């Protein structure tokens, strides 16, 4: 039950942080497509993390890898991808 509340909170707050991040980077020229990429990747990260932690415990490593890949995609967008190109 605790995982449900924790992930429920994250499902609401993480996309809101993506919107806030987009609004900050919009002044530098960020496109709305970036917002949708960030939201989609964050939802994939959270949903697959939840599935691996609560429902498919036998395959938790697989779900963790998928969740981690979504996380690293977000990090890539920020440090080396679209957001990084806006900073130049």
N, C-alpha and C positions, 0 to 999 in steps of 0.2 A: 504493500500500500504506500509506503514511503517513496518508493521509486516512482509510482504513478504521480504523486503530487510534485515531486522534484522535476520530472520530465514534463508534466503539465505546465509548470511554471516556465520552464525553458522554452516550450513550444510557443508560448505567448511573448516572452521577453526577448528571445534571440532575434526573431524577425523584426521586432521593433528596433533593436539595435542596428540591424541591417538598414532599416529605413533611415535612422538617424545618421549612420555612416554615409549613406548615399546622399542625403541632404547636405552634409558637410562637403563631400567631394564634388557635388553638382556645380558649385561655384568654380571649380577648376576644370569643368567640362565633362564630368561623368555623364554617361548616357543611362537612360532608364533600364536598359538591358542589364547593366551591372547590378542594379537593385534586384532584379529577378534572379540572376545567377547566384547572388549571395543568399537570397531567401531560399531558393531551391536547395542549394548545397547545405545550408544550415538545417533545413527540415530533413534532408536525407541523413545528415549526421546524427540528428537527435532521434529520429524514428528507428534507424538501424541500431543505434546504441541501446535504445529501449528494448527492441526485439531481442537482441543478444543477451541483455541483462535479465530479462523477465520471462520471455516466452520460449525462445529457442536456446536454452542454456547449453545444450550439448554442442551447438555450433557457435558458441559465443565468440570464438576466435575469428571465425569468418565474418560475423556481424561486426566485430570490433575493427577488422581490417577495412570493411566497407565504410564504417563510420569514420575511421581515421583517414581514409582516402578523401572523403568529403571535406574533412577538416583541413587537410593539406592542400586541397584545391582552393579553399578560401584563403589560406595563407599565401598560396602562389599568386592568386589574383591581387592580393594586397601588396606583396613584396616584390613580385617580378612581372606581374601582368598589367591589367588595365589601370589599376590605381597607381602603380609605380610609374607608368608612362605619363600620368597626369602631373606627377611631381617634377617632371623634367622640363 
